[in-house]
Amino acid sequence: MQLVQKEIRLQACRRGFHLITEQIINAIPEIGTMDRGTLQVFIKHTSASLTINENADPTVRKDFESHMNVMVPENAPYYIHTYEGPDDMPAHIKASLMGASVQVPISSGKLNLGIWQGVYLCEHRDHASGRSLVLTAFGI
């Protein structure tokens, strides 16, 4: 059994949904030595999240952002946590709805994603700094 863990820092991204699959693959080349296993990707933030979805059509990512903004609006009159601006509390809610981690099978030295799947960084803040991810791959 092989276990590899790395922490990476992504560059700051504008608010929205961004494909980061290639950045993850490039950061942990040890996956190439694993016949079978799992990669867990964990984000160390409370106002951004991760998910897996469409990797080909960028309009899917735009629609995700539009829908999340309708589902979790800014300036809701019942928000109490407003110290960091109108996007802060909605960002926390969106991050909890989307999730802080994803798991992807490793098969024959590659991430075993579907042909149309990619890992998204879901950036929920207007002016976020870079985001830190913990990548943990284990396999044989």
Secondary structure, 3 states (H helix, E strand, C coil): CEEEEEEEEECCCCCEEEECHHHHHHHCHHHHHCCEEEEEEEECCCCEEEEEEECCCHHHHHHHHHHHHHHCCCCCCCCCCCCCCCCHHHHHHHHHHHCCEEEEEEECCEECCCCCEEEEEEECCCCCCCEEEEEEEEEC
